[in-house]
Amino acid sequence: MRKFLITSLIISVTVAIIYWLVNQFGLQGFLFAWMLNFVLMMCVFAYTQTLKPKFDSTYYDEKSWENKGKIYESLGINVFRKLLVLVGWEKLNKKANPVEKNSKALIHLEYSTKQSEFGHLIIFFIVIIFNIMVAFKFGFGESVWLLVLNILLNLYPIFLQRYNRPRLKKAIRLIEIREKAV
């Protein structure tokens, strides 16, 4: 019952804020696209931080088609990673979440990749719906900012989590083996 109430409250607040955004700024332009993404990020963050879902679905496991991250490398994930360093996101993220070299810290970091991927996935599909609505109502040109920001703020972060998680799992296995040996 508690989860249902919290989820309902978060969805209601999200819808109300988006309704306000649409009325204040319209559906077009960079400002709306930017604010929509960040409002959704705050609301999904509130959900994941409050309810702490388990994320134990096999969806989060590495798939054979990902070819050990080669698919993401071919899609430019390393350029995206460099972009994150360039804009200071990596430094900010490491400051807020320092990485320790023990299995407990790495397990938490691996959980965080699932949490982040979940959030970006939800936001990605919501923004796609807005993108399609704006494209049909106002034309493709008016929906470009929604598309571009959705790719940069959601699709590539999903790729990054899927790229990093298998490496984290490997590090966790190695540390657990070392910890058992001691």
ROZA-532210 format. One record per residue (C-alpha): x, y, z; residue number from 1; residue in three letters. Coordinates in pm, whole numbers. Layout:
BEGIN
X  Y  Z  NUM  ALA
...
//
This chain:
BEGIN
0  0  0  1  MET
287  236  91  2  ARG
460  177  -244  3  LYS
135  239  -430  4  PHE
74  567  -246  5  LEU
429  692  -298  6  ILE
424  595  -665  7  THR
85  763  -711  8  SER
207  1078  -540  9  LEU
524  1095  -752  10  ILE
328  1038  -1073  11  ILE
72  1302  -975  12  SER
341  1559  -893  13  VAL
522  1476  -1218  14  THR
207  1521  -1426  15  VAL
127  1848  -1249  16  ALA
475  1989  -1308  17  ILE
473  1884  -1674  18  ILE
128  2037  -1717  19  TYR
263  2362  -1570  20  TRP
570  2344  -1799  21  LEU
356  2300  -2109  22  VAL
132  2591  -2008  23  ASN
427  2818  -1925  24  GLN
663  2739  -2212  25  PHE
468  2544  -2472  26  GLY
591  2217  -2620  27  LEU
857  2361  -2847  28  GLN
1214  2473  -2814  29  GLY
1526  2404  -2618  30  PHE
1399  2540  -2286  31  LEU
1098  2307  -2276  32  PHE
1306  2006  -2383  33  ALA
1573  2083  -2121  34  TRP
1325  2143  -1840  35  MET
1117  1836  -1929  36  LEU
1423  1613  -1905  37  ASN
1532  1755  -1571  38  PHE
1185  1750  -1417  39  VAL
1155  1386  -1517  40  LEU
1502  1315  -1378  41  MET
1408  1468  -1042  42  MET
1082  1273  -1025  43  CYS
1237  939  -1124  44  VAL
1520  1005  -877  45  PHE
1260  1065  -604  46  ALA
1099  732  -692  47  TYR
1420  528  -699  48  THR
1564  689  -384  49  GLN
1241  654  -188  50  THR
1137  302  -285  51  LEU
1480  152  -363  52  LYS
1359  -110  -614  53  PRO
1561  -434  -632  54  LYS
1632  -428  -1007  55  PHE
1675  -804  -1015  56  ASP
1534  -849  -1365  57  SER
1742  -1033  -1623  58  THR
1704  -718  -1837  59  TYR
2005  -578  -1650  60  TYR
2227  -874  -1742  61  ASP
2473  -840  -2027  62  GLU
2330  -972  -2353  63  LYS
2527  -1161  -2618  64  SER
2440  -900  -2884  65  TRP
2620  -636  -2676  66  GLU
2940  -823  -2764  67  ASN
3123  -727  -2441  68  LYS
3052  -358  -2501  69  GLY
3174  -349  -2861  70  LYS
2831  -236  -2983  71  ILE
2848  68  -2752  72  TYR
3204  145  -2858  73  GLU
3091  143  -3221  74  SER
2809  385  -3125  75  LEU
3061  629  -2976  76  GLY
3037  557  -2603  77  ILE
3403  649  -2554  78  ASN
3340  991  -2712  79  VAL
3044  1034  -2476  80  PHE
3263  938  -2179  81  ARG
3518  1200  -2283  82  LYS
3237  1453  -2315  83  LEU
3132  1378  -1955  84  LEU
3488  1442  -1839  85  VAL
3505  1762  -2046  86  LEU
3187  1908  -1895  87  VAL
3293  1808  -1543  88  GLY
3026  1543  -1481  89  TRP
3276  1268  -1399  90  GLU
3455  1484  -1142  91  LYS
3124  1585  -985  92  LEU
3001  1226  -982  93  ASN
3320  1086  -831  94  LYS
3317  1358  -564  95  LYS
2958  1272  -468  96  ALA
3013  894  -495  97  ASN
3378  806  -430  98  PRO
3467  454  -539  99  VAL
3634  230  -285  100  GLU
3807  -91  -379  101  LYS
3597  -336  -180  102  ASN
3312  -561  -287  103  SER
3048  -379  -80  104  LYS
3125  -42  -245  105  ALA
3137  -196  -593  106  LEU
2809  -380  -536  107  ILE
2651  -47  -439  108  HIS
2800  112  -752  109  LEU
2664  -173  -965  110  GLU
2319  -119  -810  111  TYR
2354  252  -892  112  SER
2412  166  -1259  113  THR
2081  -23  -1261  114  LYS
1908  263  -1081  115  GLN
2047  514  -1330  116  SER
1963  300  -1631  117  GLU
1608  247  -1506  118  PHE
1559  621  -1463  119  GLY
1702  713  -1800  120  HIS
1498  439  -1968  121  LEU
1170  566  -1822  122  ILE
1258  924  -1914  123  ILE
1369  820  -2263  124  PHE
1028  672  -2343  125  PHE
833  962  -2191  126  ILE
1039  1213  -2392  127  VAL
992  1002  -2708  128  ILE
615  1035  -2660  129  ILE
649  1413  -2631  130  PHE
887  1410  -2930  131  ASN
632  1231  -3148  132  ILE
346  1457  -3029  133  MET
544  1773  -3105  134  VAL
659  1640  -3443  135  ALA
301  1563  -3548  136  PHE
153  1885  -3413  137  LYS
424  2138  -3507  138  PHE
654  1953  -3748  139  GLY
982  1769  -3712  140  PHE
1186  2089  -3690  141  GLY
1008  2190  -3370  142  GLU
1082  1853  -3209  143  SER
1457  1846  -3280  144  VAL
1558  1970  -2933  145  TRP
1353  1696  -2770  146  LEU
1526  1438  -2990  147  LEU
1879  1572  -2945  148  VAL
1852  1613  -2569  149  LEU
1685  1272  -2535  150  ASN
1979  1111  -2710  151  ILE
2239  1301  -2505  152  LEU
2066  1298  -2168  153  LEU
1901  955  -2177  154  ASN
2003  719  -2457  155  LEU
2380  757  -2416  156  TYR
2359  734  -2035  157  PRO
2169  405  -2082  158  ILE
2446  285  -2313  159  PHE
2706  393  -2056  160  LEU
2543  197  -1774  161  GLN
2514  -112  -1993  162  ARG
2878  -66  -2098  163  TYR
3008  -23  -1741  164  ASN
2802  -283  -1553  165  ARG
2976  -598  -1688  166  PRO
3314  -445  -1600  167  ARG
3191  -372  -1248  168  LEU
3058  -727  -1212  169  LYS
3397  -862  -1318  170  LYS
3575  -638  -1064  171  ALA
3331  -751  -792  172  ILE
3400  -1117  -870  173  ARG
3777  -1059  -858  174  LEU
3762  -869  -527  175  ILE
3533  -1131  -372  176  GLU
3777  -1403  -474  177  ILE
4065  -1205  -315  178  ARG
3863  -1135  0  179  GLU
3782  -1507  39  180  LYS
4149  -1599  -8  181  ALA
4257  -1372  280  182  VAL
//
